[in-house]
């Protein structure tokens, strides 16, 4: 499930009991990886399958950070529309919004 890039495959895996919140060695979830790639189809599939929006990786970053870091506006928008928390801080005490603002400095 971790590296699935096709929404139909992700949907099939989720329907057959694969853990949509399974993490890799960096504690990244499928949602985080899809957000990094800007793959909103897979993100939507994972969200509909009940994935947790605010899981944190080894740096205490969520999928929102992944979307912002890679400048995937549609991924960011999808996460916000589905209730992702913009106020969670990473290991440096930086929120996703602060990360975006720092990119302009």
Secondary structure, 3 states (H helix, E strand, C coil): CCCCCCHHHHHHHHHCCCCCCCECCCCCEHHHHHHHHCCHHHHHHHHHCCCCCCCCCCCCCCHHHHHHHCCCHHHHHHHHHCCCCCCCCCCCCCCHHHHHHHCCC
